[in-house]
Amino acid sequence: MNEDMFRVLLVNLGTGKGRVELIPGRSSALGGSGLAALLFTTYGDPVRPWNDVQQPFILAVGPLTGLFPLMSKTVSAFKSPYHNQYTESHAGGRSALALRFAGYDALVLQGQAATLSCLNISGHQLELKEAGFMAGMNALAAGKVMRRMFKGNSGHRSMLRIGQSGEVGSAMACINVDTYRHFGRLGGGAVLGNKNIKGIVIQGDGNYPLPENKGYPLLFKKVHEMVTDTDMLRKYHNLGTPANLESLNDLQSLPWRNLQQTADAQIEGITGERFADDTLLRNGACSGCPVGCIHIGYVRERFEEKDNRYLYRQVAYDYEPIFAVGSMLGVTKTFDVLRILDILEKVCLDAMSAGVALAWATEATDRGLLSRKETLVPLRFGDATSYMAAAMHLGTGSNEFYRLLGQGTLAAANSYGGSDFACVLGQEMAGYATGEVFFAAQALGFRHSHLDTGGYSYDQKHKEKDVDAAVSFLLQDEPGRCLLTSMVSCLFARSVYSEEMLAECLEVTGYPEMASNLEALGEKIRRHRWQLRFATGFNPDEITLPKRFYKVSTWKGPIDAAYLDTLKSEYGQRIRQLVEKEG
C-alpha cells in the first residue's frame, strides 16, 4: 500500500454496510487532527446542520500511534450541537491502539441507524446490532451489556458508549471511552445519539509490524526513559493534575461558587493530597502509556434504602472535574465530589460543562431568576445531595429548564436572565481564572479548550500587559499543538515530543518527508482546521465575554478590562488573517 494513503473505514449506518477507502494525503495531513479535517472536508457539509444524519462522525489516529509512548489519543471530529460548527474532542483509553490494530487510520460514520443500535468493527468484520432495549440505559450499565453482546479480547478492545444525555440531544453529552476516559466537550454524545448509536466496539484483532531498522528500538528506549525517568512521571502519576488545585487557589486563580471568588480557605478539603489520602484506590493508564495518570477513587451506595449492604463504585477524577463540581459549586468534601461525578458518569455528561452550568443555575436561584419550579431541587452552593439530583435532571432532560440548560448555559441565560454571570468562554469555562490571556484564549480558541494554547500558563508567568507579545505567544504556540494532536500524542507529553523529537520518530518509522517538513505541516493543519471553523459559522467578532470575567481578581490584581478587550480583538483579527492568507 502506498505510504501516502490513509486506510479509512467508511460505515453507512442506514444500510449497516461499510467499505475501506484509501484516501491520499498522509504526507500533508499526517493523521489525527489533520486527517479529521481532511475527512470532514471530504464527507462533511459546512452548510447542513449538525443533526443532518449525513454529517459524519469521525475517529482518527496518527502515524506514531502504537509506536511510541503516550501516542495514545484518538481525535473525534464532528459538527457540534453546542454551536453548530466543526470541532474536535480528544480521548485516551484503548481506542487509539484498538483502531490501529484493527488496521485503520480512521473510522467515519454516516447516516442514521433505523433503530437504536451498537456498532462492532474489527479488521475482519462489521456488525450493526439492534439495541432498542438499551434505550434510557446509563453509560455504565450500557458498558456491561456491550461486553456480553460483543465477545473479544478485552485488552485489545475499546468500547465507546453514550448515556441518557446523548439520547435526549444534550449539547453537553459526552462519549464514555473504556469507562475512565471521555470524548468530553461540545456534544459528541448527542451526535451519536442523533445517529441512533448507543455504543461502538472497536476490536483490535490484527497485527501491526514494527520498524525493522536499528534506530527504532534505540529511539523508543530514549523516549521511554525521558518519560519515566523525569519529573513528568512523578507529576502525573503521583498526585496527578489534582495537585494544581491548591497551587491555583494560592495564586487566586481557582474559580469558586460560579467565579464569585478565586480563592477560598476551604480548599484544604479538596486538594490533590486529600483525594489521594482519602479516596484513591489505584492508578490506570491509557494503552501505550507508562505514566498512569488516571486516578481512580471510590464511592459507595446502599443496594436499597433500608439495606445494610453496600456497593462500591470506582470513579475517575482529575483537576477539571474536581474544579467543576467541587470549587465551582462550593462542594468541599472529596467523597461528595466523587458522588456528583458518579452521577455525571452514568448520564454521560461532560463534567466541566455540567458543573459550570449548575453553578450558574445556583447563582440565578440566589438572585430570584429561577425557582424550584425550574430546578426541581433546591440549589445551594455546597449542597452535594441537591447537586446529585440536579445532575441527573440535567442529564435526562427532566423538564423544559434542564433541556434548555443542556444546550448551554447561555441558552438558558438568554431565556431566564443572568447572562452577565454565565461563566462561558465559547463553552463553559475550564478551571483557570488566571487572567486576561487565558480568558481571551479559551473564548476564541479552536476547541474553546484550555489546551488549545498555553494561555493559562502565560498568565502565571507574565504580569506585564503587552498585547502583541501575548497574542504572538498564542499564535506561535498553536501549530506545535496541532502537530501533537495529529500524531496523536497526549498533550501531557509536549515537553518530551518537541518538533525535533517528532522528526526523529517519523524518520525511524519511515516518514522522512514528514520529518523534514514539520513546521510547515503544523501551520498547514492549523490553517485547515480554522478554515473549517469559519466555513461552518465561526466569527470571533460575535463572541462576547460575560461581565463576570471583568470582575475577577487574581494574583496580579483586578482584571484590566481594556487589556482584555484589546487582547480578544487582536487575537480574533489575527486568526481571521490566518484563514484569509493566500497559499
Helices and strands as residue ranges (DSSP letters): E 5-12, E 17-24, H 26-29, H 32-43, E 57-60, E 74-79, E 86-91, H 95-101, E 106-110, E 117-121, E 126-130, G 132-134, H 139-149, G 154-156, E 157-161, H 164-167, E 175-177, E 181-183, H 188-194, E 197-203, H 215-228, H 231-233, I 234-239, G 241-243, H 244-250, G 265-269, H 272-278, E 282-284, E 294-302, E 310-317, H 319-325, G 327-329, H 334-347, H 351-366, H 372-375, H 384-396, H 400-405, H 409-416, G 419-421, H 436-444, H 455-461, H 467-487, G 491-493, H 499-508, H 512-515, H 518-535, G 540-542, G 547-551, E 553-554, E 557-558, H 561-580
